[in-house]
Amino acid sequence: MTQIQSARSAGTVAHLRPAFHVRPPRGYLNDPNGPIELGNDVHLYFQSRPVLDLQAPVEWGHATSTDYVRWTLHRPAMAPRPGGPDTDGCWSGNTVLDDGRIRAFYSGRVEERPYQSVLTAVSDDGGASFGPPRQVVPDPSDGAIMFRDPFVWREDDSWWMAVGAGYAGRGASIASYRSDDLEHWTDAGPLAELPRGVVDGEDTGAAWECPQMLTIDGRRIAVVSSWSPEGGPGEALSFGVDGPPAPQRVDHGTNFYAASALRDSRFGPLLFGWLTEGRDRPGWNDDWAGVISLPRVVWLGADSSLRSAPVPTVDTLRTGPGVPADGCTTGPQCEIAVPEGPGRVVIHFSDQERVVIELDTDTLTVDRSQAGLGPHSHRDSMRVSDAFDPASGRPAARIFLDGSVLEIFTSAGRVLSTRVYPTSPPVWRVEAPATARFWTLDS
């Protein structure tokens, strides 16, 4: 095993490597899977390939933490079994406690089969590895265009399972099943369905991947990732399932997808997400790609949208009491807190490279159009309204920079996650309002 540390590798791209966000030292990472607390430890699994070849079968990477911010990487907890029901990949799912053991539910990929089978496997060594898989839900036979990514939870003295799906003529769907013993499952019909359309400018998807189920304020809240055969991944969306789905974005940035929920934690309901690369494939000029977001405490806003704040323990990454941010110089890891708006924060990577965060009366905007001179970096802006709640007691904006990762949380619980790729290594310079505070962060 190896402790995640600050980037010290050779080469001009070392400053882009995140230090306190989970990622393997090399290879390709995507969906987080099955975060779970066992005693004092938090186990987090994630989709991982040891190389950047996307044809390589997916494994379940594994990391543990005692505080949700300092993570220890372990060897993969699950790998495809040749000739088995996951021979071409152990795809996404979640974990539950079953008589003190961690039990995983996940999708097993076999290349020549049209759907990923819903499998279960049990760990008898405290979550470090899982035994042989067994299929527990039949493959669909009703015209599904997609069927994968189980999520299991306990409710009303029963076990429930949600599976992401999509159907020609019906649209995106969350299939559901019920069980008394985690072994035998009965079809309980769809939890939610929605014909493909556009809601508040967002494509709701031909199918929903990675369905997660939270219970907040007594309401069942689904978090899904919209997907289409022609476009692939879309956006992470949330909605209540006790009425017609009214999807809203979970993250208002450009690079958050495939959320994974922990229904009950020491901090309440949490979400993790996959922070995708913000550069085209030819720009992956190092030996890794993909990273996991900071874990987020979530609640419902007045408009029933899912709101977020970083786990409280992220404060322990700060190396000192904080100093005025304006004019500070920084390395690749820092936090900038703006207590109130309006205002403007600029992180100057060089004379020609910068990212600009604008706080207006009601709106927060992130402009990364000049964040990197490299030819493969994505350049755009993102914006969210209803961003500030002065009565919350939270800063108007908390800005976390970790190499190429930028996550910004607002006082009203909005969050924008994106990726930036400056070609200039530190030292970088901060321009900020007089009241803003700055901390160097150290994992």
N, C-alpha and C positions, 0 to 999 in steps of 0.2 A: 504494500500500500504506500501511498505518497501523499503528503500534505500539499494542498493547493497553496502556492506561494506567488509572490510578486514575480513578474516576468523578468528573467535575467538571461534569457537565451540570446545567442549571438544573432546578428543580422539587423537590418534596418527596420524590420517590422515588429521587433520585440515590444515596442511601446503600445502596440495594438492588442496585446494579449491581456485578457481580464485576469485579475488576481483574486477577487472575492466572489465572483460569480462561478457557479459550477460548470466545469468543462473538463473533458479528459485531456491529458497532455498532448495527444495527437489523435487524428482521425475525425470522423464526422459525427456530430451529435444532433439529434432532433428532439422528439417529444419527451417531456418529463413523464414519469409513470409512478403511480402508487406511493406517494409520500405517506409515511406512517410513523407514529411514535411507539416505541417499545422500551419501557423503562425510561431512563434518562436520555436515550438515544433517538434521534430522528433518522430514519432510513429514507433515502431518495433514490429511485431507480430512473433510468432514462434510456432512450433509444440511442444506440451507439454502434458505430463501425470503426474498427481499428485503423482504417485507411480512408482516404477521401474518395475511393471508388464506390459510387452509389449502387453498384451491382453486388457489392459484398453483403452477405446476410447480416441482418440486424441482431445485435445482442442486447441484453439488459445490463447497461452499466450500473454502478452502485457507488453511492457516497453516503457517509454518515456524519452527523453533527450532534453536539449537545446544546447548541445555541441558535441554530438556523442561519448562522452567518459564517462560521469557520467550518470548512468541510474537509473530511478525509476521504480520498478516493481509494477504492478497493478493486480487486480483480472483478470482472463481470460476474454477476450473480446468476445469469441465465444465458445459455447459448443454444443455437439450433442443434437438434439431435438428428444426425443423418438417418434418413429413412423414416423419420417420425412425422407427427402432424405439424411440426414447426421447422421442417428441414431447411426451408429457405428464409427463415426469419422469425424471431420472437418479437411480434409487433405490440402495439400499445395496449394498456390495460391498467388495472389498479391492484391494490392489496388490502386485505382485511385481517384482523386477528381472529383466529379460529382455535379456541381452547389454548390460548397463549402462543400459538404458532402463527407465523406470517404465511398467509395463503395468497397466491397471486392468481388473478384472472387476466387473460391476455389473448391476443389474436395470433394464431399460428399460420404462417404463410407457407403454402406449397404452390410452386410457380404455375403448374398446369391447372390448378383449381380456380374457379372464378371468384370465390370468397375466402376470407380468412376465417378459420374455424375458431370458435370460442373454447379456450382451453383453461384448465386449472392445474396448478402445481403447488406443492407445499414445501416450505423450508423447515428443516429440523435442526438448523444450526444458527438460529437467531437472525435469519434474514441474509446470511452471507451467500447462500446458494439454494437452489430449488431442485426438487426431485423431478421424476418423469412426469410429463404432461398427460392430461386426459381430456377428451372433448366432453363438454357438458350440455351444450345447446346444439340442436341440429342446424346444419346450413340452411339458408332460406330457400324456399321453393316457390316464391310468389312474385317473381319479376323484379327482384331487387337489383339495382345497379351498383350498390355498395353495401357492405355489411361487415362492420369491424369495431374494435375498440370497446370492450366491455368495461362497465363501471359497476361495482357491487357495493351495497351499503345495507345497514340494518335499520329497520323502521317498523313500528307497530308489531313487534314480536315476530317479524318475518324478515327474510333476506330478499332484497330486490336487486335486479340487474338491469341496467340500461345498455343498449348496444346502438352504435351509430349506424344509420341506414339511409338509403334513398331509393325511390321507386319511380319508374317511368309512369307518368300520368298522375302521380300523387305528390311528388316532391320529396323534400327532406323529412326524415322521420327519426324518432327515438323509439326503437323496439324495447319492450320490457318483459321481464320474466320474474317469477316469484318462487321462493324455495323455503323449506323449513330446516334444511340441513346442509346447505351449500353443495349438495351432491346431485339432487334431483330438482329440475327446474320446469316450471309450467308457464306456457305463453300467457302473458297478461295483457296483450294488445299494446298498441302504441301509446306512449306517454304524451307525445306531441307530434303533430305533422303540420307542414306548411308548404303549399305549392310555391315553386320558385318565383321570386319577385324582387322588387327593390323597395326597401323600407329606409327612410331617412338617408337615401343615397347609397345604401349598402345592399349588395347582392346577397340574398338570404341563402343561396346555395341550392344545388340539385340534390345534395346529400349533406348530412352532418357527421363529421368525424368527432372522436374523443368526447362523447357526451359525459358531463360531470353533473352530479346532483347534490345541491346544497339545500339545507333547511335554515332559513333566515327569517326571524320574526314570525315563525309558524308557517311560512310559505315554502313550497317546493320551488326552487330556482334551478333551472338548467343552464349550464354553460356548454356551448357547442362550438365547433369550428366549421365554418361553411366551406364546402368543397364542390367542385364541378369537374366532370370528365375532361372538358377542354381547357380549363384554366387551373386545375389543381387547387391548392390551398387558397382560402380567402381571408376571412376575419374571424376572430373569437367573438362570439355573441352570447348574450344572456337574456333570459326571459322566464316568466313564471309559467308553470305547466298546469295551473289550476283553471286556466281560461285560454282563449285563443292566443297563440304565441305573438308577442310584440317585440321582436329582437332589437337589442341595443348593443353597441360596441362595448367590450370590456376594457380595451386599451385604445387610446386615440392616437398612438404613434403609428409607425410603419412596419414594425418588425416583431410583433407579439402574436403567437399562434399556439394551438394545441395545449390549452390550459389543462392543468392537472390539479385536482382539489384534494385537500385534507379537510374532511367535514368537521372534525373535532380535534383541536390542538390546545396547547397551553395558552394560546393567544386567541382562540376562537377559530372560525372557519378561515382557511387559507387557500390561496391559489399560487401555483408556480406556472411558468410558461416557457415555451421555446422562443428564444430571441434569434430569429433567422439572420442570415448574412445580408448586409445591405450593399453588396457588391456582386457583380456578375461572376460566374464560375471561373473565367480566366484570371480574375483578380485574386483568387485564393492562393496567394503567393507564400503561404506558410504551410505547415503540415497539419492544420486543424481548421475546423469550421463549426459554427453553432455553439450556443451557450444557453444556460438556464437563467431565467430572470431571478431577481430577488424575490423571496417569498413575500406574499402580500396578505395582510389582514383585510377581509372584505365585509361590506355591509350594504344595505339598500339605501339609495337616496330617495328623496321625496317623489321622484319620477319613476321609482322602481328600478332604476338602473343600478348596476353593481358598481360600488365605489371601493377604492383601495388606498391602503397606506402600507409602507414598509413595516416589517416586523420590528417591534421596539428594540430588539437586541442589535439592530444595525448601528445604533449609537455607540456600541462598544468598539467599533472599528476606528472611531476618532482617536487621533494621537495626542490631542491637547484640548485646551478649553475653547478653542476657536478664536479667530482674529478677524478684523475687518477684511472683507473679501476684495474690495476694490484695490487693484494694483498688486495683488498677490501673484506669486509665481508658483507653478504646480508641476508635479509629475503626472503620470497616467491615472492615479487614483486620488479622487478628492470628493468632498461634498460641499455644496454651496447652498445656504438657506437664505431665502428672501422673506422677511417677516410679513411684509405687506406690499401691495402694488399701489399704483402702477410703477413700472421699472423695467430695466433692460439689463440682462446679463450676457456678456460676450466672452467666450473662451477663445483667445487668440492662439492658435497653434503656430502661426507664422504671420508675416506681413500679408500673405495671400490666402491663408487658410483660417477659417473661424466658424464657430457655430453660434447662432444668436437666439436667445430666449427672451421673448417680449411678454410682459405682464401688462395687459390693459385693464380697463375697468371690470370686465367680465370674462375676458378671453386670454388664454395663453397660447402663444405661437412659437414653434420651433422652426428655425430656418437653417437647414444644413446644405443649402445650395452651394456654399463655398467651403464646406468642411474638409474637402480633400481634393488634391490636384490629380490624383491617380485616375487613369482613364476608365476604370471599371466601377468606381464608387457611384452609388445612387445619389442624386442631388434633387432635393425637393423640400417642401415645407409642410408642416402639419399644424392643426389648430383645434382647440376645443373651447367651447363656451360653457357657461355655468361652472367656471373653474374655481371660484373662490368663495369661501365661507368664513368671514372674519370672526364669527362666534365659535368656530370649531376649536380654537386654541392651538391649531397647527399653523406652521408657516405657510404663507401664500404659495411658496414653491420650495420643494427640496429637490436639488439637482445632484444626481449621483453619476460620476464619471468613473469608469473602470476600463481603461484601455480603449477599445472600440465601442464599448457599451455606454449608452446614455439613457438613464431612466429618470423621469421627472414626475413627482407627485405633488398635487395641488391641495390646498386647504379644504376644498370641497370633495376631495376623494377622486378627482380625475387623475389619470396617469397616462403618460406618453412615453413609449419605449422606442428607441431607434438605435442605429449604428452609425458611427462616424470613423473615417479612415484618413486622418491627416498623414501626409508623407513626412512632415517635419517631426522629429522626435522632441521630447521635452528638453529645455524648460519651456512651459507655456505660460501665458499671462491671462489674468482674470480682470475683466472690467465689470463692475457691478454697482448697484445703488449703495449709498453710504451706510445704510443699515444692514446690509447683507453680511453674513458670517461665512467663514471658510475653515475647513478642516482637511488636513491630509488624512487619508484612510490607510490602514495597515491591517491585513488579514493575518 
